[in-house]
Amino acid sequence: MAALVGAGTAAVLNVLLLILARGAGYEPMVKSGGMMIPEPIKELQVVISCIIPAIGASALLWALRRWSRKASYMFYKIAMIFLVLSMVGPAMVPVNRFATRIILGAMHLVAAGAIIGSLQRTGNLKK
């Protein structure tokens, strides 16, 4: 349940971030699906991109809790490693606008904070 709360929170916040970027006059664009021409980021892409890591984080936490006494400690370490690695993607986006990299990086941070925060608030993670 905590994964769904985290995914929902991350999706709402990231879609709002996307809407704010558009409202500021900037349309973030990325190349996806083997396309050669950058396309605007769609809201559904943002939502799906929040659901998948939330499910993965929940599954990782479940596995760690089942087989480790230091599940929370190990989860935080692994989550931070994944966060750092996930920031490589936005940094390497082949676009000509730096703002796209900033927006995507912010979306990664928001998603990580929402997902980890929801797991922590629901008591699945010890502080």
BELPE-V401471 format. One line per field, one symbol per residue. ss: DSSP state (a for helix, b for strand, c for the rest). psi: psi as a letter, one per 30 degrees, with the letter a starting at -180 (. if undefined). Layout:
ss=???
psi=???
//
This chain:
ss=caaaaaaaaaaaaaaaaaaaaaacccccbbccccccccbbccaaaaaaaaaaaaaaaaaaaaaaaaacccaaaaaaaaaaaaaaaaaaaaaccccccaaaaaaaaaaaaaaaaaaaaaaaacccccc
psi=eeeeeeeeeeeeeeeeeeeeeefggkjkklklhgkfkklkkleeeeeefeeefeeeeeeeeeeefegkfheeeeeeeeeeeeeeeffeeefgkilgkeeeeeeeeeeeeeeeeeeeeeeeeggfkk.
//
